[in-house]
Amino acid sequence: MTVPRQSIRSSRSLSPASSALPGASTRAVHAGSSRHKPHHALTTPIFQTATFTFADTADLLAFVEGRYSDGEERREEYGRYGNPTIAAVERKLAALDGGDNAVLYASGMAAITSVLLASLPTGAHIIMTDDCYRRTRQFCQTYLQRLGIATTVVPMGDYAGMEAAIQAGRTRYLISETPTNPFLRVADLSRIAEIGQRYGVRTIIDSTFATPVNLRPLEWGIDLVIHSATKYLAGHNDLLAGVVIGRGGILQALREARGILGSVVDPQNAFLLERGLKTLALRVRQQNATAHTVAQYLERHPKIRRVWYPGLPSHPDHEIAAAQMSGFGGVVTFEIDGTLQDTSRFIDAMRIPYIAPSLGGVESLIEQPAIISYYDQSPEERAALGIADSLVRLAIGIEDAEDILEDLEQALQVV
């Protein structure tokens, strides 16, 4: 199913007479970027300053009273409250996801924790699905609990359970991720949005694995979208950043809270993020295609027990993914037909991907979740979470698909 493209206007005004949303690559390059930058620069300059000055008291009063001349962009006062480099990237990110505004943070975790800390009162309640990012679950179930905020975890795909868990007058957020880590489950965004709207509960989707190239949750009625911009958005494994995107007044409240909580990204990283964003669509489309090819290859291989990839009909959420997503992402999760040690030997035999956490960069990365993410838990605890000793997560980069397939074939010979 194709979602109608919605109109959006950036400060560059890509096509004033057109009501169609420009393509993903056009937005990634031009959206949010002023046509006239200081000193006629083509790229957004790095405003490497902690504070901003005023010409005189009249200039200061104009700022604090919000008086600006026609066409003048809002100026800044102090780096924790805003920066022109960061603002340009926020406009681009909002345009990519179809939001009114975006708030950039120092990391993806800073984005989700800041949203919850800034908006949840003591005694509040949130609901989240069980395949959300592990650190997000830990924050909600540990740190928020200390503040008197309760969390109910429901199985991914159990929408009746999600609705039944809502506590009238107390539940503030429904939180999910799509696709999830590591099993790439895909949430039915229309159902989550409908439940939230019917009960007056805000909805949050972590869309890091999808990217706005493959999915824009706001178009399905979701209230807030979160990305770890460290991953696909930046795309080069060289920075940390996170972003919250949405519509309406909540974004301004989050921006003000960021100035208090202090989790602002620095202008150098914002500059690098904007640079990475310009090739986002090109990178993601290649990663989609290669990952789909790899998933099909692995599913046919006799030494693989199971493959999780939303583009495969065997995936439990394939129909939902096909209806919502324009691409199925660059991560493939699979289970080796072997032991913990067999799986480690396979990973060690791979020549192209680096053994490392994270995903979404130009380099392929591979990991054994039982060791890199869940080694602190017993085999029984890992099994209860579905983390088999032989589980592998392969995050595809932009290398040639044929080379990755050849690498997989030779490495599987050691199993």
C-alpha positions as CSV (number, residue, x, y, z in Angstrom):
1,M,0.0,0.0,0.0
2,T,1.3,3.4,-0.9
3,V,0.8,6.4,1.4
4,P,0.0,9.7,-0.5
5,R,2.9,12.0,-0.4
6,Q,2.1,15.0,1.7
7,S,3.2,18.6,1.0
8,I,6.0,20.1,3.0
9,R,7.8,23.4,2.8
10,S,11.4,23.9,3.8
11,S,13.2,27.2,4.2
12,R,14.6,26.6,0.7
13,S,11.1,26.3,-0.8
14,L,12.0,23.5,-3.2
15,S,8.9,23.9,-5.4
16,P,6.5,26.6,-4.3
17,A,3.9,25.7,-6.9
18,S,3.9,22.0,-6.1
19,S,1.8,20.3,-3.4
20,A,3.8,17.1,-3.6
21,L,6.5,16.1,-1.2
22,P,9.9,16.1,-2.9
23,G,11.7,12.8,-3.2
24,A,13.9,11.5,-0.3
25,S,17.2,12.4,-1.9
26,T,16.1,15.9,-2.9
27,R,14.9,16.5,0.7
28,A,18.1,15.0,2.1
29,V,20.2,17.4,0.1
30,H,18.2,20.6,0.2
31,A,15.5,20.6,2.9
32,G,16.1,22.9,5.8
33,S,19.1,24.6,4.1
34,S,19.1,28.3,3.6
35,R,19.8,29.4,0.0
36,H,21.9,32.3,1.3
37,K,24.5,31.2,3.9
38,P,27.2,33.3,5.5
39,H,30.0,34.3,3.2
40,H,28.2,32.5,0.3
41,A,29.1,29.1,1.6
42,L,27.5,26.1,-0.1
43,T,27.4,23.9,3.0
44,T,26.1,24.9,6.4
45,P,29.0,26.5,8.4
46,I,30.0,25.1,11.8
47,F,29.2,27.8,14.3
48,Q,31.8,26.7,16.8
49,T,30.8,28.9,19.7
50,A,29.4,28.4,23.2
51,T,27.7,31.8,23.4
52,F,26.3,34.6,21.1
53,T,26.8,38.3,21.5
54,F,24.4,41.3,21.3
55,A,25.3,44.7,19.7
56,D,23.7,46.7,22.5
57,T,20.8,46.6,25.0
58,A,18.3,47.4,22.3
59,D,19.5,44.3,20.3
60,L,19.2,42.2,23.5
61,L,15.7,43.5,24.2
62,A,14.6,42.7,20.6
63,F,15.8,39.1,21.2
64,V,14.1,38.6,24.6
65,E,10.9,40.1,23.3
66,G,11.0,38.0,20.1
67,R,11.1,40.9,17.7
68,Y,12.7,40.1,14.4
69,S,12.6,41.9,11.0
70,D,10.9,40.2,8.0
71,G,12.9,37.2,6.8
72,E,15.3,37.3,9.7
73,E,15.9,33.9,11.3
74,R,15.6,33.5,15.0
75,R,19.0,34.2,16.6
76,E,20.6,32.4,19.4
77,E,21.7,33.3,22.9
78,Y,23.7,30.4,24.4
79,G,24.9,27.1,22.9
80,R,22.8,24.9,25.2
81,Y,19.6,26.5,24.0
82,G,20.4,26.5,20.3
83,N,23.0,26.9,17.5
84,P,22.5,27.8,13.8
85,T,24.3,24.6,12.6
86,I,22.1,22.5,14.8
87,A,19.0,24.3,13.7
88,A,19.7,23.7,10.0
89,V,20.1,20.0,10.7
90,E,16.8,19.9,12.7
91,R,14.9,21.5,9.8
92,K,16.3,18.9,7.4
93,L,15.4,16.0,9.8
94,A,11.9,17.3,10.2
95,A,11.4,17.5,6.4
96,L,12.7,14.0,5.9
97,D,10.2,12.5,8.4
98,G,7.3,14.8,7.4
99,G,7.3,16.6,10.8
100,D,6.7,20.2,11.7
101,N,9.9,20.3,13.8
102,A,12.7,18.3,15.2
103,V,14.9,18.4,18.4
104,L,18.4,17.1,18.1
105,Y,20.2,15.5,21.1
106,A,23.6,14.2,21.9
107,S,22.6,10.5,21.4
108,G,19.6,8.3,20.6
109,M,19.3,7.4,24.3
110,A,19.5,11.1,25.2
111,A,16.5,11.6,22.9
112,I,14.2,9.0,24.4
113,T,15.2,9.6,28.0
114,S,14.8,13.4,27.6
115,V,11.3,13.0,26.1
116,L,10.2,10.9,29.1
117,L,11.9,12.9,31.8
118,A,10.6,16.1,30.4
119,S,7.0,15.0,30.1
120,L,6.1,12.3,32.7
121,P,4.9,13.3,36.1
122,T,5.3,11.2,39.2
123,G,2.6,8.5,39.2
124,A,2.4,8.3,35.4
125,H,2.3,5.0,33.5
126,I,3.7,4.0,30.1
127,I,3.3,0.9,27.9
128,M,6.0,-0.5,25.7
129,T,6.5,-3.5,23.5
130,D,8.9,-6.2,24.6
131,D,11.3,-6.1,21.6
132,C,12.1,-2.4,22.1
133,Y,15.8,-1.5,22.4
134,R,17.2,-3.1,25.6
135,R,18.6,0.1,27.0
136,T,15.3,1.9,26.6
137,R,13.6,-0.9,28.5
138,Q,16.2,-0.7,31.2
139,F,15.7,3.0,31.6
140,C,12.0,2.7,31.9
141,Q,12.0,-0.2,34.2
142,T,14.8,1.0,36.4
143,Y,15.3,4.8,36.4
144,L,11.7,5.8,35.8
145,Q,10.5,3.3,38.4
146,R,12.6,5.2,41.0
147,L,10.6,8.3,40.1
148,G,7.3,6.6,40.7
149,I,6.6,6.0,37.0
150,A,5.4,2.5,36.1
151,T,6.0,0.6,32.9
152,T,4.0,-2.3,31.5
153,V,5.7,-4.4,28.8
154,V,3.4,-6.2,26.3
155,P,4.4,-8.7,23.6
156,M,5.2,-7.2,20.2
157,G,2.1,-7.6,18.1
158,D,-0.4,-8.0,21.0
159,Y,-2.5,-4.9,20.3
160,A,-5.4,-6.2,22.5
161,G,-2.9,-6.6,25.3
162,M,-1.7,-3.0,24.7
163,E,-5.2,-1.7,24.8
164,A,-6.0,-3.7,27.9
165,A,-2.9,-2.3,29.7
166,I,-4.1,1.3,29.4
167,Q,-4.9,2.8,32.8
168,A,-7.4,5.6,32.5
169,G,-6.0,9.0,33.6
170,R,-2.5,7.6,34.2
171,T,-1.1,6.1,30.9
172,R,0.8,8.8,29.0
173,Y,2.7,6.9,26.3
174,L,2.5,3.9,24.0
175,I,6.1,3.1,23.0
176,S,7.3,0.7,20.3
177,E,10.1,0.3,17.8
178,T,9.9,-0.8,14.2
179,P,11.7,-2.8,12.9
180,T,12.9,-4.0,16.3
181,N,16.3,-5.2,17.4
182,P,17.4,-7.9,16.9
183,F,14.3,-9.8,15.4
184,L,13.2,-7.0,13.1
185,R,9.5,-7.2,14.2
186,V,7.4,-4.6,12.5
187,A,4.7,-2.7,14.4
188,D,1.3,-2.1,12.9
189,L,1.4,1.7,13.2
190,S,-2.2,2.3,12.2
191,R,-3.4,0.1,15.1
192,I,-1.1,1.7,17.6
193,A,-2.0,5.2,16.5
194,E,-5.8,4.4,16.6
195,I,-5.5,3.0,20.1
196,G,-3.5,6.0,21.3
197,Q,-6.0,8.5,19.7
198,R,-9.0,6.6,21.1
199,Y,-7.7,6.7,24.7
200,G,-5.9,10.1,24.5
201,V,-2.5,8.5,24.9
202,R,0.6,9.8,23.0
203,T,2.5,7.3,20.8
204,I,6.2,7.1,20.3
205,I,8.0,5.0,17.6
206,D,11.7,4.4,17.5
207,S,12.3,4.3,13.8
208,T,16.1,4.0,13.8
209,F,16.1,0.7,11.8
210,A,13.6,1.9,9.2
211,T,14.9,5.5,8.5
212,P,12.6,8.0,6.9
213,V,13.5,6.5,3.5
214,N,11.7,3.3,4.3
215,L,9.0,4.5,6.7
216,R,7.6,7.8,8.1
217,P,5.5,6.9,11.1
218,L,4.0,10.4,11.4
219,E,2.1,9.7,8.2
220,W,0.4,6.7,10.0
221,G,-0.8,8.9,12.9
222,I,2.1,8.4,15.3
223,D,2.8,11.5,17.5
224,L,6.6,11.3,18.0
225,V,9.4,9.6,16.0
226,I,12.8,8.9,17.5
227,H,16.0,8.0,15.7
228,S,19.4,7.2,16.9
229,A,21.0,9.5,14.3
230,T,24.3,7.7,15.1
231,K,23.1,4.9,12.8
232,Y,21.7,5.3,9.3
233,L,21.1,9.1,9.4
234,A,24.8,9.9,9.9
235,G,25.9,6.8,8.1
236,H,29.6,6.8,8.7
237,N,30.1,5.4,12.3
238,D,31.8,8.6,13.3
239,L,29.4,10.5,15.6
240,L,26.7,10.2,18.3
241,A,23.4,12.0,18.0
242,G,19.7,11.4,18.4
243,V,16.5,13.2,17.3
244,V,12.9,13.5,18.1
245,I,10.5,14.6,15.3
246,G,6.8,15.4,15.5
247,R,4.0,17.9,14.9
248,G,2.5,20.5,17.2
249,G,3.5,22.2,20.3
250,I,5.2,19.4,22.2
251,L,8.4,19.9,20.2
252,Q,8.8,23.4,21.6
253,A,8.3,22.1,25.1
254,L,11.0,19.4,24.5
255,R,13.4,22.1,23.1
256,E,13.0,24.1,26.2
257,A,13.5,21.1,28.4
258,R,16.7,20.2,26.5
259,G,18.1,23.6,27.6
260,I,17.6,22.4,31.2
261,L,18.5,18.8,30.9
262,G,21.6,19.7,28.8
263,S,21.7,16.9,26.3
264,V,22.5,19.1,23.4
265,V,24.6,17.8,20.4
266,D,27.8,19.8,19.6
267,P,27.9,21.8,16.3
268,Q,30.8,19.7,14.9
269,N,28.7,16.5,15.1
270,A,25.7,18.4,13.7
271,F,27.7,19.4,10.7
272,L,28.9,15.8,10.2
273,L,25.3,14.6,10.6
274,E,24.1,17.0,7.9
275,R,26.9,15.8,5.6
276,G,25.8,12.2,6.1
277,L,22.2,12.9,5.6
278,K,22.8,14.1,2.0
279,T,23.6,10.6,0.9
280,L,21.0,8.9,3.1
281,A,18.6,7.7,0.4
282,L,21.4,6.4,-1.8
283,R,22.9,4.4,1.1
284,V,19.7,3.0,2.4
285,R,18.4,1.9,-1.0
286,Q,21.6,0.0,-1.6
287,Q,21.6,-1.5,1.9
288,N,17.9,-2.5,1.4
289,A,18.8,-4.3,-1.8
290,T,21.9,-6.1,-0.5
291,A,20.2,-7.1,2.7
292,H,17.2,-8.6,0.9
293,T,19.6,-10.6,-1.4
294,V,21.6,-11.8,1.7
295,A,18.4,-12.8,3.5
296,Q,17.2,-14.9,0.6
297,Y,20.6,-16.6,0.3
298,L,20.8,-17.4,4.0
299,E,17.3,-18.8,4.1
300,R,18.2,-21.4,1.5
301,H,21.5,-22.3,3.1
302,P,21.6,-25.7,4.9
303,K,23.7,-24.4,7.7
304,I,21.2,-21.7,8.7
305,R,18.3,-22.7,11.0
306,R,16.3,-19.5,10.6
307,V,16.4,-16.0,9.1
308,W,14.6,-12.9,10.4
309,Y,14.1,-10.3,7.7
310,P,10.8,-8.4,7.1
311,G,11.2,-8.7,3.3
312,L,10.9,-12.5,3.5
313,P,7.4,-14.1,3.4
314,S,8.6,-16.3,6.3
315,H,8.9,-13.3,8.7
316,P,5.9,-13.0,11.1
317,D,5.3,-9.4,10.2
318,H,6.0,-9.6,6.4
319,E,2.5,-8.5,5.4
320,I,2.6,-5.5,7.7
321,A,6.0,-4.5,6.5
322,A,5.0,-4.8,2.9
323,A,2.0,-2.6,3.5
324,Q,3.9,0.1,5.5
325,M,7.5,0.1,4.2
326,S,9.0,1.1,0.9
327,G,12.2,-0.9,1.8
328,F,12.9,-3.6,4.4
329,G,16.1,-2.3,5.9
330,G,19.8,-3.2,6.0
331,V,19.9,-5.6,9.0
332,V,19.6,-9.4,8.7
333,T,19.4,-11.6,11.8
334,F,19.9,-15.3,11.5
335,E,20.6,-18.4,13.5
336,I,23.5,-20.7,12.7
337,D,22.9,-24.5,12.9
338,G,25.5,-24.9,15.6
339,T,26.8,-24.0,19.0
340,L,28.0,-20.8,20.6
341,Q,31.5,-21.8,19.6
342,D,30.5,-22.7,16.1
343,T,28.9,-19.3,15.7
344,S,32.0,-17.5,17.1
345,R,34.1,-19.4,14.5
346,F,31.8,-18.3,11.7
347,I,32.0,-14.7,12.8
348,D,35.8,-14.8,13.1
349,A,36.0,-16.2,9.6
350,M,34.1,-13.3,8.0
351,R,36.5,-11.0,6.2
352,I,34.3,-8.0,5.2
353,P,32.3,-7.0,8.3
354,Y,33.9,-5.7,11.4
355,I,32.9,-7.3,14.7
356,A,31.2,-4.4,16.4
357,P,28.0,-3.1,17.8
358,S,25.9,-0.5,16.0
359,L,24.5,-0.5,12.4
360,G,23.6,1.8,9.6
361,G,27.1,2.9,8.5
362,V,28.9,2.4,5.2
363,E,30.9,-0.5,6.7
364,S,29.2,-3.9,7.4
365,L,29.2,-4.9,11.0
366,I,28.5,-8.3,12.5
367,E,27.8,-9.4,16.1
368,Q,26.9,-12.4,18.2
369,P,24.2,-11.0,20.6
370,A,24.8,-13.7,23.2
371,I,28.3,-12.3,23.7
372,I,28.3,-8.6,22.7
373,S,24.9,-7.6,24.2
374,Y,23.7,-10.2,26.6
375,Y,26.9,-11.8,28.0
376,D,26.0,-10.5,31.4
377,Q,23.0,-12.8,31.5
378,S,22.9,-16.5,32.0
379,P,22.1,-18.9,29.1
380,E,18.7,-19.4,30.7
381,E,18.0,-15.7,30.9
382,R,19.1,-15.2,27.3
383,A,16.9,-18.1,26.2
384,A,13.9,-16.5,27.9
385,L,14.5,-13.4,25.7
386,G,14.9,-15.5,22.6
387,I,18.6,-14.8,22.4
388,A,20.0,-18.1,21.2
389,D,23.8,-18.8,21.5
390,S,23.9,-19.2,17.7
391,L,22.1,-15.9,16.9
392,V,23.9,-13.5,14.5
393,R,23.0,-9.9,13.6
394,L,24.5,-8.7,10.3
395,A,24.2,-5.0,9.6
396,I,24.9,-4.5,5.9
397,G,27.0,-1.6,4.7
398,I,27.4,-0.4,1.1
399,E,29.9,-3.1,0.0
400,D,29.0,-5.0,-3.2
401,A,26.4,-7.7,-2.6
402,E,28.4,-10.3,-4.5
403,D,31.4,-9.8,-2.2
404,I,29.3,-10.2,0.9
405,L,27.7,-13.4,-0.4
406,E,31.1,-14.9,-1.2
407,D,32.3,-13.9,2.3
408,L,29.3,-15.6,3.9
409,E,29.8,-18.8,1.8
410,Q,33.4,-19.2,2.8
411,A,32.8,-18.4,6.5
412,L,29.9,-20.9,6.7
413,Q,32.3,-23.6,5.7
414,V,33.9,-23.6,9.2
415,V,30.5,-24.5,10.8
